[in-house]
């Protein structure tokens, strides 16, 4: 038995690395979609949301790799759920001053983003729940 103080299940290191990689892919997809790191989407609030998401994704990846699992998985779940909600709202009813994507459900980059975010949700939510359970 190891004397490590971290009490993660054995395959947790693989899940943390997978979660970190998925977070970075989410960030990368959104950087590509906005036209680069220094570009900002219009309207301004959408552009700011993209930048916040990208920063949050990198921070979540770092937290997971540093074994700060509770905040890491919590932020990773937000990094996954936020863009899914944005996709649904921007393609469905539209957002204020942003109707370019209404009805554009099959955009390839959007579908790729949904796939990555779905995988991140499948990894992060159960591990977040695991990290929140009381320790005995």
N, C-alpha and C positions, 0 to 999 in steps of 0.2 A: 504494500500500500504506500502510495506517495504521501509526502508530508506537505504537498501543495495546499494552499488555503482556498484555491478556487474549486468549487464543488460543481463543476459542469459534468454532464454526461459525457462519456468518451467521444462520441462523434461530434461534439459541440465545436471543436476547432474547425472542422470542415464546414459546418453550418455558418460559423462566423466569417470564414473566408468567402464562402458562396454569397452570403449576405452583403459583405463589403464589395465584392465584385459586381453584384447586381445593382447596388447603390451607385457605383461609378458608371455603370452602363446607362442607368436612368439619367445621370447628369450628362453623360456624353450625348445621348439622343437629344436632350433638350438644348445643348450647346449647338448641335448641328441644325436643329429646327429653327433656332433663333438667328442663325447666320454667323455664328462665331462667339467667342468669349466676350468680346467688347461690344457686340451688337445688342440692341434691345428691341424687342417686339413692340408693335403698336397694338392697342393703346398702352400708355405708360404702365398702368397697373399690371397688365399681362406681362410686360417685359420685366418688371420688378419681381413678379411672382416666379418667373423663370430663373432669375438670378438667385432668389432666396432658395428655390428648390435645389439648384446646382450646389450651392454652398452647403445646404443641409445634407445633401447626399454625400458629399465629401466628408463632412464632420461625422455622419453616421458610420461611414466606412472606417474612419480613424478610430472612433469609439469601439467598434466591434473588434478591430485588430488589436486594440489595447486591452481587450478583455473587460471593458466597461459595458457589460452585456445589457443591463437594465436600460440605461439611457440609449445605448446603441440600438437595441431592438425597437424601443419606443420611437426613436427618430426614424429608423428604417421603415417602420410601418407607416409613418406619416409621409415619408418620401414615396412610398408606393401608393397610398390611398389618395393623396392630394392630386396628383396628375390624373388618376382615374376619374375623380370627381370633375376636374377641369375638362377632361375629354368629353364626359357625358353632358356637361353644361354647355360647352362650346359647340358641340355637334347637335345637341337637342334644341333647347329654347334659345340658345345664344347668350352672350354676355353683353353688358352695357358697352356700347361703342365698338363691339367686336362681333360681327356676324359673318366674317369670311368663311368660317368652317361649318356653318349650320348645314346639316345634311351630309357632310363629307365624312361619312362613317368608315370608308374603306381606304383612306389615305395610308400608303404603305408605312411611312415613318410612325404614324399614329398607332397603327396595328402592332408594329414592332415594340413600341413603347408600352402598349397595353400588355403584351406578352411578358415583357421583362418585369413590369410592375406587378402583374399577377403572380409571377414566380416569386418575387420578393415578398408579396403578401403571404403566400403559402409558407414561406420560410420564417418570416418575422413574427407573425401573429402567434403561432404555437410556442415559439421560443420566448416571446415576450411574456406570454401567460406562464410559462415555466419559470421565468426569472422572477415573477411576481408572487409565486406561491410561497407560503410560509416555510421557513427552514426549521427542521427539528433537530 
